[in-house]
């Protein structure tokens, strides 16, 4: 092959469209041709730019300079083939020479490989955009589903609170913040059967491995209730069952304990009701 043949193979090499034998021939030529090495580097930069263009979600198409380069090369190849056919015909007429089938130069099909490579890059870029959009849609759906579950849970708690509060004989107790968190407060409502619901506000987030625990203090003896945590706004709630001995005269308190709960209080007290 001559130097022009190798020039025609460079763009296909940048896109990985050459066959193994052609790659070997081209690599041998590149060892002794600085012009082709420089041209190949330019084609590789162009191919990389086209690939990264897809990641930016822009339409993947050659730059005007690359488009002009490709079209001019195709036109030149066609002119060369036409001139060769004319020369062959003239020689045949003058010498009655039957020519061999013309050798197909590598450049005649490398432009098709280049076009296929560009199309493939465009398809890959489109697939990436669709995958990214689908991922974002799934994340948004998960976020909305979580909001719906939270809203449903809050609605259930509100209905339970209304049911307890509206029951005849229901008692309401207010728990005020201690010096640790004076702005915190809570309301505890329980009916004659001991069914209770607590709603607290203004509590700081519990540290890792910790939770707030409700206590029923009757006759100076604390009895454990359930544990709960707060959300980002400092609000928390729980449902519990008050033991019979604490339903008439008891003090209610909230302390910070291990998240599994304790049988007797060990942590600092954040809320307490009037005695």
C-alpha positions as CSV (number, residue, x, y, z in Angstrom):
1,X,0.0,0.0,0.0
2,X,1.1,3.6,-0.6
3,X,1.1,6.5,1.8
4,X,-2.4,7.7,0.6
5,X,-3.9,4.3,1.5
6,X,-2.7,4.6,5.0
7,X,-4.0,8.2,5.3
8,X,-7.5,6.8,4.4
9,X,-7.2,4.2,7.2
10,X,-6.5,6.7,10.0
11,X,-10.1,7.8,10.7
12,X,-11.3,4.2,10.9
13,X,-8.5,3.3,13.2
14,X,-9.5,6.1,15.6
15,X,-13.0,4.5,15.7
16,X,-11.7,1.0,16.0
17,X,-13.2,0.0,12.7
18,X,-10.2,-1.7,11.1
19,X,-9.6,-5.4,10.8
20,X,-6.7,-7.0,12.7
21,X,-4.5,-7.4,9.6
22,X,-5.1,-3.8,8.6
23,X,-4.2,-2.6,12.1
24,X,-0.9,-4.4,12.0
25,X,-0.1,-2.9,8.6
26,X,-1.0,0.6,9.8
27,X,1.0,0.2,13.0
28,X,4.1,-0.8,11.0
29,X,3.7,2.3,8.7
30,X,3.2,4.6,11.7
31,X,6.6,3.6,13.1
32,X,8.2,5.4,10.2
33,X,5.7,8.1,9.3
34,X,5.4,11.1,11.6
35,X,2.7,12.7,9.3
36,X,0.4,9.8,9.8
37,X,1.0,9.6,13.5
38,X,0.0,13.3,13.8
39,X,-3.1,12.8,11.7
40,X,-4.1,9.7,13.7
41,X,-3.8,11.7,17.0
42,X,-6.1,14.4,15.5
43,X,-8.7,11.7,14.5
44,X,-8.5,10.1,18.0
45,X,-9.2,13.5,19.6
46,X,-12.2,14.0,17.4
47,X,-13.6,10.5,18.2
48,X,-13.1,11.2,22.0
49,X,-14.9,14.6,21.6
50,X,-17.9,12.9,19.9
51,X,-18.1,10.3,22.6
52,X,-18.1,12.8,25.5
53,X,-20.7,14.9,23.6
54,X,-23.2,12.1,24.3
55,X,-22.6,12.3,28.0
56,X,-23.6,16.0,28.0
57,X,-27.0,15.0,26.4
58,X,-26.3,17.0,23.3
59,X,-27.1,15.8,19.8
60,X,-24.1,13.7,18.6
61,X,-22.9,14.8,15.2
62,X,-19.5,15.7,13.7
63,X,-18.3,19.2,13.9
64,X,-18.4,21.2,10.6
65,X,-14.6,20.7,10.2
66,X,-14.9,17.0,10.6
67,X,-17.9,16.8,8.3
68,X,-16.1,18.8,5.6
69,X,-13.0,16.6,6.0
70,X,-15.0,13.4,5.5
71,X,-17.0,14.7,2.6
72,X,-13.9,16.0,0.8
73,X,-12.1,12.7,1.3
74,X,-15.1,10.8,-0.1
75,X,-15.2,13.1,-3.1
76,X,-11.5,12.7,-3.7
77,X,-11.8,9.0,-3.6
78,X,-14.6,9.0,-6.1
79,X,-12.6,11.3,-8.4
80,X,-9.6,9.0,-8.1
81,X,-11.7,5.9,-9.0
82,X,-13.3,7.7,-11.9
83,X,-9.8,8.7,-13.3
84,X,-8.5,5.2,-12.8
85,X,-11.4,3.7,-14.8
86,X,-10.8,6.2,-17.6
87,X,-7.1,5.4,-17.7
88,X,-7.8,1.6,-17.7
89,X,-10.3,2.0,-20.6
90,X,-7.8,4.0,-22.7
91,X,-5.1,1.5,-22.1
92,X,-7.4,-1.4,-23.0
93,X,-8.4,0.3,-26.3
94,X,-4.8,1.1,-27.3
95,X,-3.1,-2.2,-26.4
96,X,-6.1,-4.6,-26.4
97,X,-5.0,-5.3,-22.7
98,X,-7.5,-6.9,-20.5
99,X,-7.0,-5.4,-17.0
100,X,-7.2,-7.3,-13.8
101,X,-10.0,-6.4,-11.4
102,X,-9.0,-3.1,-9.7
103,X,-7.7,-3.5,-6.2
104,X,-10.1,-2.0,-3.7
105,X,-8.2,0.4,-1.6
106,X,-8.9,0.3,2.1
107,X,-10.2,3.9,2.0
108,X,-13.2,2.8,-0.2
109,X,-14.8,1.1,2.7
110,X,-13.3,2.8,5.8
111,X,-15.7,5.8,5.3
112,X,-18.6,3.4,5.7
113,X,-17.0,2.1,8.8
114,X,-16.5,5.7,10.0
115,X,-20.2,6.5,9.4
116,X,-21.2,3.3,11.2
117,X,-18.9,4.2,14.1
118,X,-20.5,7.7,14.4
119,X,-24.0,6.1,14.3
120,X,-23.0,3.7,17.1
121,X,-21.7,6.6,19.2
122,X,-25.0,8.4,18.7
123,X,-26.9,5.3,19.8
124,X,-24.8,4.8,22.8
125,X,-25.2,8.5,23.8
126,X,-29.0,8.2,23.4
127,X,-29.1,5.1,25.5
128,X,-27.1,6.8,28.2
129,X,-29.5,9.8,28.2
130,X,-32.6,7.4,28.4
131,X,-30.9,5.4,31.2
132,X,-30.2,8.5,33.2
133,X,-33.7,9.9,32.8
134,X,-35.2,6.5,33.8
135,X,-33.0,6.5,36.9
136,X,-34.0,10.0,37.9
137,X,-37.7,9.1,37.4
138,X,-37.3,6.0,39.7
139,X,-35.7,8.2,42.3
140,X,-38.5,10.8,42.1
141,X,-41.1,8.0,42.3
142,X,-39.4,6.6,45.4
143,X,-39.3,10.0,47.0
144,X,-43.0,10.6,46.3
145,X,-43.9,7.1,47.6
146,X,-42.1,7.9,50.8
147,X,-44.0,11.1,51.2
148,X,-47.3,9.3,50.6
149,X,-46.4,6.7,53.3
150,X,-45.5,9.4,55.7
151,X,-48.8,11.3,55.0
152,X,-50.8,8.1,55.5
153,X,-49.0,7.4,58.8
154,X,-49.7,10.9,60.0
155,X,-53.3,10.6,59.0
156,X,-53.7,7.3,61.0
157,X,-52.1,8.9,64.0
158,X,-54.3,11.9,63.8
159,X,-57.4,9.7,63.6
160,X,-56.3,7.7,66.6
161,X,-55.6,10.8,68.6
162,X,-59.1,12.2,67.7
163,X,-60.7,8.9,68.7
164,X,-58.9,8.9,72.0
165,X,-59.5,12.6,72.8
166,X,-63.2,12.4,71.9
167,X,-63.8,9.4,74.1
168,X,-65.8,10.3,77.3
169,X,-63.5,10.3,80.4
170,X,-60.3,10.9,78.4
171,X,-57.6,12.7,80.4
172,X,-55.0,15.1,78.9
173,X,-51.6,15.7,80.4
174,X,-49.1,18.3,79.3
175,X,-45.3,17.5,79.6
176,X,-43.0,20.6,79.7
177,X,-39.4,20.8,78.8
178,X,-36.7,20.6,81.5
179,X,-33.6,22.8,81.6
180,X,-32.0,20.5,79.0
181,X,-34.6,21.5,76.4
182,X,-37.0,24.2,77.8
183,X,-38.6,24.8,74.5
184,X,-39.7,21.2,74.1
185,X,-43.3,20.1,75.1
186,X,-45.7,17.2,74.6
187,X,-49.3,16.2,75.1
188,X,-50.4,12.9,76.4
189,X,-54.0,11.7,76.0
190,X,-55.4,8.5,77.5
191,X,-58.8,7.0,78.0
192,X,-60.2,5.0,80.9
193,X,-58.9,1.8,79.5
194,X,-55.3,3.1,79.5
195,X,-55.1,3.5,75.7
196,X,-52.7,6.4,75.2
197,X,-51.1,8.5,72.5
198,X,-48.2,10.9,73.0
199,X,-47.3,13.8,70.6
200,X,-44.0,15.6,71.3
201,X,-42.4,18.6,69.7
202,X,-39.1,20.5,70.0
203,X,-36.9,17.6,70.9
204,X,-33.4,17.3,69.4
205,X,-32.6,14.4,67.2
206,X,-31.5,11.4,69.3
207,X,-27.9,10.3,68.9
208,X,-27.1,7.1,67.1
209,X,-28.2,4.1,69.2
210,X,-30.4,6.2,71.3
211,X,-34.2,6.9,71.5
212,X,-36.7,8.8,73.8
213,X,-38.6,6.6,76.3
214,X,-41.8,7.4,78.1
215,X,-42.1,6.7,81.8
216,X,-45.1,6.3,84.1
217,X,-44.2,7.3,87.7
218,X,-46.7,6.2,90.3
219,X,-45.9,6.1,94.1
220,X,-42.4,7.2,93.3
221,X,-41.7,4.1,91.1
222,X,-41.1,4.6,87.4
223,X,-42.6,2.1,85.0
224,X,-41.3,1.8,81.5
225,X,-43.2,2.9,78.4
226,X,-42.3,2.6,74.8
227,X,-39.5,4.3,72.9
228,X,-39.8,6.7,70.0
229,X,-37.7,8.9,67.8
230,X,-38.2,12.4,66.2
231,X,-38.1,13.7,62.7
232,X,-36.0,16.5,61.3
233,X,-38.4,19.1,62.8
234,X,-38.1,17.6,66.3
235,X,-41.5,16.0,66.3
236,X,-42.3,12.5,67.5
237,X,-45.2,10.4,68.6
238,X,-46.1,7.0,70.0
239,X,-49.0,4.8,71.1
240,X,-48.8,3.1,74.4
241,X,-50.9,1.3,77.1
242,X,-50.8,2.9,80.5
243,X,-50.7,0.4,83.4
244,X,-53.8,0.5,85.7
245,X,-51.8,1.8,88.7
246,X,-50.7,4.9,86.7
247,X,-54.0,5.9,85.3
248,X,-55.3,8.0,88.2
249,X,-52.3,9.7,89.8
250,X,-49.1,9.5,88.0
251,X,-46.3,11.7,86.7
252,X,-45.2,11.2,83.1
253,X,-41.7,11.8,81.9
254,X,-39.5,11.3,78.9
255,X,-35.8,10.5,79.0
256,X,-33.1,9.6,76.5
257,X,-32.2,5.9,76.7
258,X,-30.7,3.2,74.5
259,X,-32.9,2.6,71.5
260,X,-34.0,-0.8,72.7
261,X,-35.5,0.8,75.9
262,X,-34.7,0.3,79.6
263,X,-36.6,-1.2,82.5
264,X,-35.6,1.7,84.7
265,X,-34.5,5.2,83.6
266,X,-30.7,5.8,83.2
267,X,-30.6,8.9,80.8
268,X,-31.3,12.6,81.3
269,X,-34.9,13.8,81.5
270,X,-36.1,16.0,78.7
271,X,-39.9,16.3,79.5
272,X,-42.0,15.8,82.6
273,X,-45.6,16.5,83.6
274,X,-46.9,18.3,86.7
275,X,-47.2,16.1,89.8
